[in-house]
Amino acid sequence: MGLDLSPKLAKKVYGDDGGSYYAWCPNELPMLREGNIGAAKLALEKNGFALPRYSDSSMVAYVLQGGGVAGITLPESEEKVIAIKKGDAIALPFGVITWWYNKEDTELVVLFMGDTSKGHKPGQFTDFFLTGSNGIFTGFTTDFVKRAWDVDDDIAKALIGNQKGKGIVKLDANVKMPEPKPDHRKGMALNCEEAPLDTDIKNAGNVVLLNTQNLPLVGQVGLGADLVRLEGNAMCSPGFSCDSALQVTYIVKGSGRLQVVGVDGKRVLETIVKAGNLLIVPRFFVVSKIADPGGLSWFSIITTP
């Protein structure tokens, strides 16, 4: 297998003073295209607002840093407005509409990993924005917008043209945003840093699994996930996914050594991984990691719930 499996960092796609959107490119990480996997990262500054959008892919979101508010509208359902914080995992099924807002001083960073098999481009997400300079309604003529909402010319033009930003904007501090509702979090998010541990090895590390039992929506997404935390110098023993799933791994914190062994017992990757790296291990390949003295944590999705 001649694929380049080495870990890669995300590259900025767009952004301004409200924040930035980063993505991993299939040209640099070919396993994204090979496995029909997309990966991206949203970073919002204080008062940064990621405009409402839907994607061509189902995915799992994981809050890497900070806290904020997310608006989530599932098909045929009312909008859920939830408070989010570091460690939260959120399942986003196909067709969901989301927006993200940071009202705190600390930067809000959210990781997205998902399935692009139904997407326009294998290995990357395509977002469709409801508003902004590239919003879907900018492509319709005014008479279509007027009839869709039964409004006059001025309101139709305002709906289409008032928001000049693209993707991410910075809101005025006085703008009143929807307040999160505690009951909306139930079934929508699971905090992996506070959830019961599925595996806990003294002085070695622990694992939290994300599945249909603790977050039923992952069944609709078609993905499973886990958060693994190794103590300093601890080892994650060699292993492989026995259900033919791909393992897509983002290094959340720390650093360590990683080796991957493939067909005919050949070592296909030996490298140092560190925070911010993304890597994908092919089906049935065996992977092992040893944490550096400062420890090593990673969040992974597997392509089965």
C-alpha positions as CSV (number, residue, x, y, z in Angstrom):
1,M,0.0,0.0,0.0
2,G,1.7,3.2,-1.2
3,L,-0.5,5.7,0.6
4,D,1.1,8.4,2.7
5,L,-0.1,7.7,6.3
6,S,2.0,10.4,8.0
7,P,0.0,12.8,10.4
8,K,-0.9,16.2,9.0
9,L,-2.0,19.6,10.4
10,A,-5.1,21.4,9.2
11,K,-4.8,24.4,6.9
12,K,-6.9,27.6,7.0
13,V,-9.7,27.8,4.4
14,Y,-11.4,31.1,5.3
15,G,-11.8,33.5,8.2
16,D,-11.6,37.0,9.5
17,D,-11.6,38.8,12.8
18,G,-14.5,36.6,14.1
19,G,-12.5,33.4,13.7
20,S,-11.3,30.9,11.2
21,Y,-12.2,27.6,9.5
22,Y,-9.5,25.0,8.9
23,A,-9.6,21.7,7.0
24,W,-7.4,18.7,6.2
25,C,-6.9,18.3,2.4
26,P,-7.3,14.9,0.6
27,N,-4.3,15.9,-1.6
28,E,-2.1,16.0,1.5
29,L,-3.8,13.2,3.4
30,P,-4.9,10.7,0.7
31,M,-6.5,8.4,3.2
32,L,-9.3,11.0,3.6
33,R,-10.3,10.4,0.0
34,E,-9.6,6.6,0.2
35,G,-11.8,6.2,3.3
36,N,-14.4,8.9,2.4
37,I,-13.6,10.8,5.6
38,G,-13.7,14.5,6.1
39,A,-12.0,16.5,8.9
40,A,-12.1,20.2,9.8
41,K,-11.8,22.6,12.7
42,L,-13.6,25.8,13.6
43,A,-11.9,28.4,15.8
44,L,-14.1,31.3,17.0
45,E,-12.8,34.4,18.8
46,K,-14.9,36.3,21.3
47,N,-18.2,37.3,19.8
48,G,-17.3,35.1,16.7
49,F,-20.4,33.6,15.0
50,A,-20.3,30.8,12.5
51,L,-23.3,31.5,10.3
52,P,-26.1,28.8,10.0
53,R,-25.2,26.1,7.6
54,Y,-25.8,22.5,6.6
55,S,-23.3,20.1,5.3
56,D,-23.3,17.3,2.7
57,S,-22.0,14.9,5.3
58,S,-22.9,13.4,8.7
59,M,-20.2,14.0,11.3
60,V,-19.2,14.1,15.0
61,A,-18.2,17.4,16.5
62,Y,-15.8,17.5,19.5
63,V,-15.1,20.7,21.5
64,L,-11.3,20.9,21.9
65,Q,-11.1,24.2,23.7
66,G,-13.3,26.9,25.3
67,G,-17.0,27.1,25.6
68,G,-20.0,28.7,23.8
69,V,-23.4,28.1,22.3
70,A,-24.5,25.9,19.5
71,G,-27.8,26.0,17.6
72,I,-28.8,22.6,16.1
73,T,-31.8,21.9,14.0
74,L,-32.5,18.2,13.1
75,P,-34.7,17.5,10.1
76,E,-38.4,17.7,11.0
77,S,-37.5,19.0,14.5
78,E,-37.4,22.3,16.4
79,E,-34.1,24.0,17.0
80,K,-32.0,23.0,20.0
81,V,-29.9,25.7,21.6
82,I,-27.2,24.2,23.9
83,A,-24.3,25.3,25.9
84,I,-21.1,23.6,24.9
85,K,-17.7,23.3,26.6
86,K,-14.4,21.6,26.3
87,G,-14.8,17.8,26.1
88,D,-18.3,17.8,24.6
89,A,-19.0,15.4,21.7
90,I,-22.0,16.1,19.5
91,A,-23.5,13.8,16.9
92,L,-24.6,15.7,13.7
93,P,-26.7,13.5,11.4
94,F,-27.0,14.1,7.7
95,G,-29.1,17.2,6.9
96,V,-28.7,18.9,10.3
97,I,-28.4,22.8,10.4
98,T,-26.0,24.3,12.9
99,W,-24.6,27.6,14.0
100,W,-21.9,28.2,16.6
101,Y,-21.2,31.3,18.8
102,N,-18.5,32.2,21.3
103,K,-19.2,34.9,23.9
104,E,-16.2,34.1,26.1
105,D,-12.7,35.5,26.1
106,T,-11.1,32.1,25.5
107,E,-11.1,30.9,21.8
108,L,-13.7,28.3,21.1
109,V,-12.3,25.4,19.0
110,V,-14.5,22.6,17.6
111,L,-13.2,19.6,15.7
112,F,-15.4,17.9,13.0
113,M,-14.8,14.4,11.6
114,G,-17.3,12.6,9.5
115,D,-18.4,10.5,6.5
116,T,-18.3,12.0,3.1
117,S,-19.6,9.1,1.1
118,K,-22.8,11.1,0.2
119,G,-20.8,14.3,-0.3
120,H,-19.9,16.2,-3.4
121,K,-16.2,15.6,-2.9
122,P,-14.7,12.5,-1.4
123,G,-12.6,13.3,1.7
124,Q,-13.9,16.8,2.4
125,F,-17.0,18.6,3.6
126,T,-19.1,21.0,1.5
127,D,-21.1,23.5,3.6
128,F,-24.2,25.3,2.4
129,F,-24.8,28.6,4.2
130,L,-28.3,29.9,4.8
131,T,-27.1,33.5,5.0
132,G,-24.1,35.7,4.3
133,S,-22.4,36.7,1.0
134,N,-22.4,33.1,-0.2
135,G,-25.7,32.1,1.3
136,I,-28.0,29.9,-0.7
137,F,-30.6,32.6,-1.1
138,T,-28.2,35.0,-2.8
139,G,-28.6,32.8,-5.9
140,F,-32.4,33.2,-6.1
141,T,-34.0,36.2,-7.8
142,T,-35.9,38.6,-5.7
143,D,-39.3,37.5,-6.9
144,F,-38.6,33.9,-5.8
145,V,-37.6,35.1,-2.3
146,K,-40.7,37.3,-2.1
147,R,-43.0,34.4,-2.9
148,A,-41.2,32.0,-0.6
149,W,-41.7,34.2,2.4
150,D,-44.7,36.3,1.2
151,V,-42.8,39.6,1.8
152,D,-42.3,42.9,-0.1
153,D,-39.3,44.0,-2.2
154,D,-37.5,45.7,0.7
155,I,-37.7,42.8,3.1
156,A,-36.7,40.4,0.4
157,K,-33.6,42.4,-0.4
158,A,-32.8,42.7,3.3
159,L,-33.1,38.9,3.7
160,I,-30.7,38.3,0.9
161,G,-28.2,41.2,1.2
162,N,-28.0,42.5,4.8
163,Q,-25.3,40.0,6.0
164,K,-22.1,40.8,4.0
165,G,-19.9,38.3,5.9
166,K,-18.9,34.9,4.6
167,G,-19.0,31.8,6.9
168,I,-17.8,33.5,10.1
169,V,-18.6,37.0,11.3
170,K,-17.9,39.0,14.5
171,L,-21.1,40.2,16.2
172,D,-21.5,43.4,18.1
173,A,-21.2,42.6,21.9
174,N,-24.7,44.0,22.4
175,V,-26.3,41.6,19.9
176,K,-28.8,39.4,21.8
177,M,-28.3,35.7,20.9
178,P,-30.7,32.8,21.8
179,E,-30.0,31.5,25.3
180,P,-29.1,27.9,25.7
181,K,-31.7,25.7,27.4
182,P,-30.5,23.0,29.8
183,D,-33.1,20.5,28.7
184,H,-32.0,20.8,25.1
185,R,-28.6,19.2,25.9
186,K,-30.2,15.8,26.8
187,G,-29.4,13.4,23.9
188,M,-27.6,16.1,22.0
189,A,-24.2,16.2,23.6
190,L,-22.0,14.0,25.9
191,N,-19.0,15.4,27.7
192,C,-16.3,12.9,27.3
193,E,-14.1,14.4,30.1
194,E,-17.0,13.9,32.6
195,A,-18.6,10.7,31.3
196,P,-18.2,7.3,33.1
197,L,-15.0,5.6,32.0
198,D,-15.3,2.5,29.9
199,T,-11.7,1.5,30.6
200,D,-9.5,2.8,33.5
201,I,-6.0,1.3,34.0
202,K,-4.3,2.7,37.1
203,N,-1.2,4.8,36.3
204,A,-1.7,4.0,32.6
205,G,-4.8,5.7,31.2
206,N,-8.5,5.6,30.4
207,V,-11.0,5.4,27.6
208,V,-14.5,6.8,27.1
209,L,-16.5,5.3,24.2
210,L,-19.2,7.2,22.4
211,N,-21.9,4.9,21.1
212,T,-25.6,4.5,20.7
213,Q,-26.1,3.8,24.4
214,N,-24.7,7.1,25.7
215,L,-25.4,9.3,22.6
216,P,-28.2,7.6,20.5
217,L,-27.8,10.1,17.6
218,V,-24.5,8.5,16.6
219,G,-26.6,5.7,15.2
220,Q,-28.0,8.1,12.7
221,V,-24.5,9.5,12.0
222,G,-23.1,6.0,11.4
223,L,-19.9,6.6,13.3
224,G,-18.6,5.6,16.7
225,A,-16.0,7.6,18.7
226,D,-13.7,7.5,21.7
227,L,-11.5,9.7,23.8
228,V,-8.3,8.0,25.0
229,R,-6.0,9.5,27.6
230,L,-2.5,8.0,28.3
231,E,-0.4,8.9,31.3
232,G,3.2,9.8,30.8
233,N,5.2,6.9,29.3
234,A,2.2,4.6,29.1
235,M,1.5,2.4,26.1
236,C,-1.6,1.7,24.1
237,S,-0.9,-1.9,23.1
238,P,-0.8,-3.0,19.4
239,G,-4.4,-3.5,18.1
240,F,-6.6,-3.2,15.1
241,S,-10.3,-2.7,14.3
242,C,-11.8,-6.1,13.9
243,D,-15.0,-4.9,12.2
244,S,-13.2,-3.5,9.1
245,A,-13.6,0.1,10.3
246,L,-11.2,2.9,9.6
247,Q,-9.6,4.6,12.6
248,V,-9.4,8.4,12.2
249,T,-7.4,10.0,15.0
250,Y,-6.9,13.6,16.1
251,I,-4.2,14.2,18.7
252,V,-5.9,16.4,21.4
253,K,-3.0,16.9,23.8
254,G,0.6,15.9,24.4
255,S,2.9,13.9,22.2
256,G,4.3,10.4,21.8
257,R,5.7,7.7,19.5
258,L,3.4,5.9,17.0
259,Q,4.0,2.8,14.8
260,V,1.7,1.2,12.3
261,V,2.3,-2.3,10.8
262,G,0.5,-3.4,7.7
263,V,0.4,-6.3,5.2
264,D,3.2,-8.9,5.5
265,G,4.3,-7.5,8.9
266,K,5.8,-4.4,7.3
267,R,6.1,-1.3,9.4
268,V,4.4,1.4,7.2
269,L,4.7,4.3,9.6
270,E,6.9,5.3,12.5
271,T,6.6,8.8,13.7
272,I,6.1,11.3,16.6
273,V,2.6,12.6,17.0
274,K,1.7,15.8,18.7
275,A,-1.4,18.0,19.4
276,G,-3.1,19.1,16.2
277,N,-2.1,16.1,14.2
278,L,-4.7,14.0,12.3
279,L,-4.0,10.5,11.0
280,I,-5.9,7.6,9.5
281,V,-5.1,4.0,10.0
282,P,-6.3,1.7,7.2
283,R,-8.6,-1.3,7.8
284,F,-6.9,-4.2,9.7
285,F,-3.6,-2.4,10.0
286,V,-2.1,-2.6,13.6
287,V,-1.3,0.6,15.5
288,S,0.4,1.2,18.8
289,K,1.3,4.4,20.7
290,I,3.7,5.2,23.6
291,A,3.1,8.5,25.4
292,D,6.0,10.9,26.1
293,P,6.5,11.9,29.8
294,G,3.8,14.6,29.5
295,G,1.1,12.1,28.4
296,L,-0.9,11.7,25.2
297,S,-4.6,12.2,24.5
298,W,-6.5,11.6,21.3
299,F,-10.1,11.6,20.0
300,S,-11.0,9.1,17.3
301,I,-13.9,8.2,15.1
302,I,-14.4,4.7,13.7
303,T,-16.6,4.2,10.6
304,T,-19.3,2.2,12.4
305,P,-21.6,3.2,15.3
